[in-house]
Amino acid sequence: MDVQHNTAEPLQDQRRAAADPEVPGADFHRISTRILDAVNTVIDGKPEAGRLALTVLLAQGHLLLEDVPGVGKTMLAKTLARTIDCTVNRIQFTPDLLPSDVTGVSIFNQDSRRFEFRPGPVFANIVIGDEINRASAKTQSSLLECMEEHQVTVDGRTHALGEPFMVVATQNPIEMEGTYPLPEAQRDRFMARISMGYPDARAEAAMLETHQSVSPLEAVRPVASAGDIAAMLRQVRGVYVAPAVKEYTVAIGRATREHPRLRLGASPRSLLHLLRAAKAGAALEGRDFVLPDDVANISDAVLAHRLLLDRKAASAGETASSIVQDILDRVPVAREGQRR
């Protein structure tokens, strides 16, 4: 078991949420740009991955980074965490990791003659779960309550988690030896999934040049406080969604449940996640209202990892992403009532 704790130094030049109940549009753009710039200095040639990670954070979701080893999954999670002045804990998931190693445990104090709760590493603003599918199903399930309700229940007592709270988990879908695949209920807790993919030749050459002597991650400094992020979350929640856009979102979800090549479609939770991610995407674009394109653009990242193909589709080489695209091509796009 490898659990790392890190609390960044407070930023003196960042305004706190108590002083600023909301981040004005200009500040929202400034802070989000600084975060993305910092991420892009470390993750070469993958600006879309950094933007999606920030979108999930601002939508109050959790992120699953799924790809082959060595493409920067953990590096992306660490970089995003370092850009924010908040508490960050990293958990290395292993087969012998216990649920109490994640959530915490009650220990009897001989002096006070009482049980005292010792918080686990999940008590942080950003929790990085490395190789989550190497832990047993019992340990994986210890995150269910944390991710859904932002709380932990141990020995019948409930302990609230801080805000903001985000789980960024990585897993390798290729290596099956010694792994425990995430069940559907666990995958459904993740708002979005990113498959990093290999960088192009130019980005890979730049990486060989810049990463040899020292990791660029060491130069990353916080550019936003936890208070800034909390204010940005409030602004995202205030983004307007027209009834027609909500109907468009529901139509996409129902189409997945009725699709002949799927045996498991999108859950109601996934549609809530889809709309929240679309609101965060609209805010990053500088808008206070959601367009149908915001929903369509994020649909693959939010829905594909939740869908289960039937055997015929899987044997024919189809993917969940291709079916999501087929659904987007078929569902009529909402055109009216997008703005207040």
C-alpha positions in Angstrom: 0.0 0.0 0.0 1.3 3.4 -0.9 -0.6 6.5 0.3 0.8 9.9 -0.2 -0.4 13.1 1.5 0.3 16.6 0.2 -1.2 20.0 1.3 -0.1 22.9 -0.9 1.1 26.1 0.6 -1.6 28.8 0.8 -1.7 31.4 -2.0 -1.5 34.9 -0.7 -2.6 36.5 -4.0 -5.7 34.5 -4.6 -9.1 35.7 -3.3 -11.0 33.4 -1.0 -14.6 32.4 -1.4 -15.6 34.2 1.8 -14.4 37.4 0.3 -15.7 36.8 -3.2 -19.0 34.9 -3.4 -18.7 34.6 -7.1 -16.0 34.7 -9.7 -16.8 37.4 -12.3 -16.6 36.2 -16.0 -13.2 37.8 -16.5 -11.8 36.0 -13.5 -13.4 32.7 -14.5 -11.7 33.0 -17.9 -8.4 34.1 -16.4 -8.2 31.3 -13.8 -9.3 28.5 -16.2 -6.8 29.7 -18.8 -4.0 29.6 -16.2 -5.0 26.1 -15.2 -5.1 24.8 -18.8 -1.8 26.5 -19.6 -0.1 24.9 -16.7 -1.5 21.4 -17.7 -0.4 21.9 -21.3 3.2 22.6 -20.2 3.4 19.1 -18.8 1.1 17.0 -21.0 2.5 17.4 -24.5 0.1 17.4 -27.4 -3.0 16.6 -25.5 -4.8 19.9 -24.9 -8.3 18.3 -25.2 -7.4 15.9 -22.3 -6.6 18.8 -20.0 -9.7 20.7 -21.0 -11.9 17.7 -20.3 -10.3 17.2 -16.9 -11.0 20.8 -16.0 -14.6 20.5 -17.3 -15.2 17.5 -15.0 -13.8 19.4 -12.0 -16.0 22.4 -12.7 -19.0 20.1 -13.2 -18.4 18.6 -9.7 -17.8 15.2 -11.2 -15.2 12.4 -11.0 -12.8 11.4 -13.8 -11.6 8.0 -15.0 -8.3 8.0 -17.0 -8.2 4.8 -18.9 -5.4 3.8 -21.3 -2.2 1.8 -21.8 0.8 2.4 -19.5 3.1 5.3 -20.0 0.9 7.8 -21.9 0.6 10.3 -19.0 -2.6 9.3 -17.1 -1.1 9.8 -13.6 0.9 12.8 -14.8 -2.3 14.5 -15.9 -4.0 13.8 -12.6 -1.0 15.1 -10.6 -0.7 18.2 -12.8 -4.3 19.2 -12.4 -4.0 18.7 -8.7 -0.9 20.9 -8.5 -2.5 23.8 -10.2 -4.9 24.3 -7.3 -4.0 25.3 -3.8 -6.0 22.6 -2.0 -5.5 19.3 -0.2 -4.4 16.5 -2.5 -3.9 12.8 -1.6 -2.7 10.0 -3.8 -3.7 6.3 -3.2 -1.8 3.5 -4.9 -4.4 0.8 -5.3 -3.1 -2.7 -4.7 -4.8 -6.1 -4.1 -4.1 -6.0 -0.4 -5.5 -2.5 0.1 -8.4 -2.5 2.6 -11.5 -0.2 2.6 -10.4 1.3 5.9 -7.1 2.2 4.2 -9.2 4.5 1.9 -11.9 5.8 4.1 -10.3 5.8 7.6 -10.8 3.7 10.7 -12.0 4.1 14.3 -9.3 3.5 16.9 -9.8 3.1 20.6 -8.0 5.7 22.7 -6.8 4.2 25.9 -6.5 7.6 27.6 -10.0 9.0 26.8 -11.6 5.5 26.8 -13.3 6.4 23.5 -13.1 5.5 19.9 -11.6 8.2 17.7 -12.0 8.4 14.0 -8.7 8.6 12.0 -9.6 10.0 8.5 -8.2 8.1 5.5 -6.7 9.6 2.3 -10.1 10.1 0.8 -10.5 13.2 3.0 -9.0 15.6 0.5 -10.2 18.0 -2.1 -8.6 16.0 -4.9 -8.0 12.3 -4.5 -5.8 10.5 -7.1 -6.5 6.8 -7.3 -3.7 5.1 -9.2 -4.6 1.8 -10.9 -8.0 1.6 -9.3 -8.7 -1.8 -10.9 -5.9 -3.4 -9.0 -7.9 -3.2 -5.7 -10.5 -5.8 -4.8 -14.2 -5.2 -5.5 -14.7 -4.6 -1.7 -12.1 -1.8 -1.7 -13.4 -0.3 -4.9 -16.9 -0.2 -3.4 -15.6 1.9 -0.5 -15.5 4.8 -2.9 -19.2 4.6 -3.9 -20.6 6.6 -1.0 -17.7 9.1 -1.2 -18.2 9.8 -4.9 -22.0 10.0 -4.9 -22.7 11.7 -1.5 -19.4 13.3 -0.6 -19.4 11.6 2.8 -18.0 8.6 4.5 -19.8 6.3 7.0 -17.6 4.3 9.4 -19.0 2.3 12.3 -22.4 3.9 11.9 -21.1 7.5 12.0 -21.2 9.8 8.9 -18.3 12.1 8.2 -18.6 14.8 5.5 -16.0 15.3 2.9 -14.7 18.8 2.0 -15.6 20.9 -1.0 -14.6 20.8 -3.8 -14.2 17.1 -3.9 -13.0 15.1 -7.0 -11.7 11.6 -7.5 -9.3 11.1 -10.5 -8.7 7.4 -11.0 -6.4 5.7 -13.5 -6.6 2.2 -14.9 -4.9 0.1 -17.6 -7.6 -1.7 -19.7 -5.0 -4.0 -21.4 -3.4 -5.8 -18.6 -5.8 -8.2 -16.9 -3.4 -10.1 -14.7 -4.1 -9.3 -11.0 -6.9 -6.8 -11.8 -10.5 -6.5 -10.8 -12.7 -4.8 -13.5 -14.8 -1.9 -12.3 -18.4 -3.0 -12.0 -21.1 -1.0 -13.8 -22.2 0.8 -10.6 -18.7 2.0 -10.0 -18.1 3.2 -13.6 -21.4 5.0 -13.5 -20.1 7.2 -10.6 -17.4 8.6 -12.9 -18.7 11.6 -14.8 -16.4 11.1 -17.8 -13.6 8.9 -19.1 -10.5 10.0 -20.9 -8.5 7.7 -23.1 -5.2 9.6 -23.5 -3.8 7.9 -26.6 -0.3 8.2 -27.9 1.0 11.7 -28.7 1.8 12.6 -32.3 5.4 12.5 -33.5 6.0 16.2 -32.9 4.7 16.2 -29.4 6.6 13.0 -28.6 9.9 14.6 -29.9 9.2 17.7 -27.7 8.7 15.5 -24.7 12.0 13.7 -25.2 13.7 17.2 -25.3 12.0 18.7 -22.3 11.5 15.7 -19.9 15.1 14.4 -19.9 16.8 16.4 -17.2 13.9 17.4 -15.0 10.1 16.7 -15.0 8.1 19.8 -16.0 5.7 18.8 -13.2 8.2 20.2 -10.7 7.8 23.7 -12.1 4.0 23.7 -11.8 2.7 26.0 -9.1 -0.9 26.6 -7.9 -2.7 29.2 -10.0 -6.1 29.0 -8.2 -7.2 28.5 -4.6 -9.9 26.2 -3.3 -12.0 29.3 -2.8 -11.6 30.3 -6.4 -12.7 26.8 -7.6 -15.7 26.9 -5.2 -16.8 30.2 -6.7 -16.3 28.9 -10.2 -18.5 25.9 -9.3 -21.3 28.3 -8.2 -21.0 30.1 -11.5 -21.3 26.9 -13.5 -24.4 25.9 -11.5 -26.0 29.2 -12.6 -25.5 28.5 -16.3 -29.0 28.4 -18.0 -30.3 25.3 -19.7 -33.3 25.8 -21.9 -36.2 23.2 -21.9 -35.4 22.3 -25.5 -31.8 21.4 -24.6 -33.0 19.3 -21.6 -35.3 17.5 -24.0 -32.4 16.9 -26.4 -30.4 15.4 -23.5 -33.2 13.1 -22.5 -33.6 12.0 -26.2 -30.0 11.0 -26.4 -30.3 9.0 -23.2 -33.5 7.2 -24.3 -31.9 6.4 -27.6 -29.1 4.5 -25.9 -31.6 2.4 -24.0 -33.5 1.6 -27.2 -30.5 1.0 -29.4 -30.5 -2.5 -30.9 -26.8 -3.1 -30.4 -26.7 -2.1 -26.7 -27.6 -4.3 -23.8 -27.2 -1.5 -21.3 -27.9 2.1 -22.0 -27.4 5.4 -20.2 -28.7 5.7 -16.6 -30.6 8.7 -15.3 -27.5 9.6 -13.4 -25.5 9.8 -16.6 -27.9 12.3 -18.0 -27.5 14.5 -15.0 -23.7 14.2 -15.5 -24.1 15.0 -19.2 -26.0 18.2 -18.5 -23.6 19.3 -15.7 -20.6 18.7 -17.9 -22.3 20.7 -20.7 -22.9 23.6 -18.4 -19.2 23.6 -17.4 -18.2 23.4 -21.0 -20.4 26.4 -21.8 -18.9 28.4 -18.9 -15.4 27.6 -20.3 -16.5 29.0 -23.6 -17.6 32.2 -21.9 -21.3 31.6 -22.1 -24.0 31.6 -19.4 -26.3 29.3 -21.4 -26.0 25.8 -22.9 -26.1 25.0 -26.6 -27.0 21.6 -28.0 -23.4 21.4 -29.3 -22.2 21.6 -25.7 -24.2 18.4 -25.0 -23.1 16.7 -28.2 -19.4 17.5 -27.8 -19.2 16.0 -24.3 -21.5 13.0 -24.9 -18.8 10.5 -25.9 -16.7 11.2 -22.8 -19.7 11.0 -20.5 -21.7 8.2 -21.9 -19.4 5.7 -23.7 -17.8 4.1 -20.6 -21.3 3.3 -19.2 -22.7 1.5 -22.3 -22.5 -2.2 -22.8 -22.5 -3.6 -26.3 -24.3 -6.9 -27.1 -22.1 -9.8 -28.3 -23.0 -9.3 -32.0 -21.9 -5.6 -32.0 -18.7 -6.4 -30.0 -17.7 -9.3 -32.3 -18.3 -7.0 -35.3 -15.7 -4.6 -34.0 -18.1 -1.8 -33.0 -17.3 0.4 -30.0 -19.4 2.4 -27.5 -18.0 5.6 -29.0 -19.1 4.7 -32.5 -22.6 4.0 -31.2 -22.7 7.3 -29.3 -21.8 9.0 -32.6 -24.5 7.1 -34.5 -27.1 8.2 -31.9 -25.9 11.9 -32.1 -26.3 11.6 -35.9 -29.9 10.3 -35.5 -31.3 12.4 -32.7 -32.8 15.7 -33.9 -30.9 18.7 -32.5 -32.7 21.3 -30.4 -32.8 24.7 -32.1 -35.1 27.0 -30.1 -35.3 28.4 -26.7 -31.6 28.0 -25.9 -31.2 31.4 -24.3 -33.3 33.1 -21.6 
